[in-house]
């Protein structure tokens, strides 16, 4: 086998470094110790633990950030025409659509210009619909996006159960249509307000890096990992980078 074939084969092989320890077991087969990797499960007590974490955490954060949300609402309303809040349909658990809430950070009718802007920068065929130097963003919107303040209303999504505090990045239906088979596995869990994508680079991440982080999270979830991601998110917001 030549070096090129060997390299191609190794790129396709899964790495055990991307699998959490509790799923890895050594079992004897025909007298030989073989490594067995269990299929990720998310049911029963695990699902109850995550939902409890979301309810308690979102309630606490709503109370904690209530003054900040009030201030952002006043700033948005006073500086640009249009509603304070913005909602958009995103794809959630098992592909079910839901309405995601945010503070409005763009001009009214911004969605009508998205496709033309993506076409101009040549990224309409990529699953992350990001516009560089987006002209639709208002001055206040640019500030609240930099510090993720526009996403604070999503605490209510987590409380209602359409989102989780931590999970894969929520995406539009048009983005999901561009998924390959591997990417569809990220729909096995609710999308999150934050996640490994948030603490790993935010909008600076390529699609391949973002999907790798989301799949790692889905296949290796634990309450401890959620606590760690939330803590790292606080640090990422204080020192924002990659926010657009």
FENRAVEN-V88042 format. One record per residue. N is the residue number from 1. RES is the residue in one small letter. D_LAST is the distance of its C-alpha to the last C-alpha in Angstrom with 1 decimal. Layout:
BEGIN
N | RES | D_LAST
N | RES | D_LAST
END
This chain:
BEGIN
1 | x | 45.5
2 | x | 43.8
3 | x | 40.8
4 | x | 38.4
5 | x | 39.5
6 | x | 39.2
7 | x | 35.7
8 | x | 34.7
9 | x | 36.4
10 | x | 34.8
11 | x | 31.3
12 | x | 32.2
13 | x | 33.9
14 | x | 32.1
15 | x | 31.8
16 | x | 33.4
17 | x | 30.9
18 | x | 28.5
19 | x | 31.0
20 | x | 31.7
21 | x | 35.2
22 | x | 36.8
23 | x | 36.5
24 | x | 38.4
25 | x | 42.2
26 | x | 45.1
27 | x | 47.9
28 | x | 51.2
29 | x | 51.8
30 | x | 55.2
31 | x | 55.6
32 | x | 52.3
33 | x | 49.3
34 | x | 46.3
35 | x | 42.7
36 | x | 41.7
37 | x | 38.1
38 | x | 38.0
39 | x | 35.7
40 | x | 33.0
41 | x | 34.1
42 | x | 32.3
43 | x | 35.0
44 | x | 37.5
45 | x | 37.0
46 | x | 33.7
47 | x | 32.2
48 | x | 33.9
49 | x | 32.6
50 | x | 28.9
51 | x | 29.4
52 | x | 31.2
53 | x | 28.4
54 | x | 25.9
55 | x | 28.3
56 | x | 29.2
57 | x | 25.8
58 | x | 24.1
59 | x | 27.1
60 | x | 26.9
61 | x | 23.2
62 | x | 23.7
63 | x | 26.6
64 | x | 24.8
65 | x | 21.7
66 | x | 23.8
67 | x | 24.0
68 | x | 20.2
69 | x | 19.6
70 | x | 22.4
71 | x | 20.9
72 | x | 17.5
73 | x | 19.6
74 | x | 21.6
75 | x | 18.9
76 | x | 17.2
77 | x | 20.8
78 | x | 22.0
79 | x | 19.4
80 | x | 18.9
81 | x | 21.2
82 | x | 20.8
83 | x | 20.8
84 | x | 19.2
85 | x | 18.2
86 | x | 16.6
87 | x | 17.8
88 | x | 17.3
89 | x | 19.5
90 | x | 18.4
91 | x | 20.8
92 | x | 22.2
93 | x | 25.2
94 | x | 27.5
95 | x | 25.6
96 | x | 26.3
97 | x | 23.9
98 | x | 22.8
99 | x | 20.9
100 | x | 17.7
101 | x | 17.3
102 | x | 14.4
103 | x | 14.4
104 | x | 13.8
105 | x | 10.7
106 | x | 11.6
107 | x | 15.0
108 | x | 17.8
109 | x | 18.3
110 | x | 14.7
111 | x | 15.6
112 | x | 18.5
113 | x | 16.5
114 | x | 14.3
115 | x | 17.1
116 | x | 18.0
117 | x | 14.6
118 | x | 14.6
119 | x | 18.2
120 | x | 17.6
121 | x | 15.4
122 | x | 17.7
123 | x | 15.6
124 | x | 17.2
125 | x | 19.3
126 | x | 16.8
127 | x | 16.2
128 | x | 12.4
129 | x | 11.4
130 | x | 8.1
131 | x | 8.2
132 | x | 7.8
133 | x | 7.9
134 | x | 8.1
135 | x | 11.3
136 | x | 11.5
137 | x | 9.3
138 | x | 11.9
139 | x | 12.4
140 | x | 12.8
141 | x | 9.9
142 | x | 7.6
143 | x | 9.7
144 | x | 10.0
145 | x | 6.4
146 | x | 6.7
147 | x | 9.9
148 | x | 9.5
149 | x | 12.2
150 | x | 11.3
151 | x | 12.4
152 | x | 15.8
153 | x | 17.8
154 | x | 17.4
155 | x | 20.2
156 | x | 22.4
157 | x | 21.5
158 | x | 22.6
159 | x | 25.7
160 | x | 26.6
161 | x | 26.3
162 | x | 23.9
163 | x | 21.3
164 | x | 21.8
165 | x | 20.4
166 | x | 19.8
167 | x | 19.6
168 | x | 18.0
169 | x | 14.6
170 | x | 15.5
171 | x | 15.4
172 | x | 16.8
173 | x | 20.4
174 | x | 19.7
175 | x | 17.7
176 | x | 20.5
177 | x | 23.0
178 | x | 21.8
179 | x | 22.6
180 | x | 25.5
181 | x | 28.1
182 | x | 26.5
183 | x | 23.1
184 | x | 25.0
185 | x | 26.1
186 | x | 22.7
187 | x | 24.0
188 | x | 26.8
189 | x | 24.9
190 | x | 22.9
191 | x | 19.1
192 | x | 17.7
193 | x | 15.5
194 | x | 15.0
195 | x | 16.5
196 | x | 17.0
197 | x | 13.7
198 | x | 12.0
199 | x | 14.3
200 | x | 14.6
201 | x | 11.3
202 | x | 8.6
203 | x | 6.5
204 | x | 8.8
205 | x | 11.7
206 | x | 13.9
207 | x | 15.4
208 | x | 18.6
209 | x | 17.3
210 | x | 15.4
211 | x | 18.6
212 | x | 20.8
213 | x | 19.3
214 | x | 19.4
215 | x | 23.0
216 | x | 24.1
217 | x | 23.1
218 | x | 24.9
219 | x | 28.0
220 | x | 28.3
221 | x | 27.2
222 | x | 29.1
223 | x | 28.9
224 | x | 28.8
225 | x | 25.7
226 | x | 23.9
227 | x | 25.0
228 | x | 23.7
229 | x | 20.2
230 | x | 20.1
231 | x | 21.3
232 | x | 18.9
233 | x | 15.9
234 | x | 17.3
235 | x | 17.3
236 | x | 13.8
237 | x | 12.6
238 | x | 15.1
239 | x | 13.9
240 | x | 10.1
241 | x | 8.8
242 | x | 6.4
243 | x | 3.8
244 | x | 0.0
END
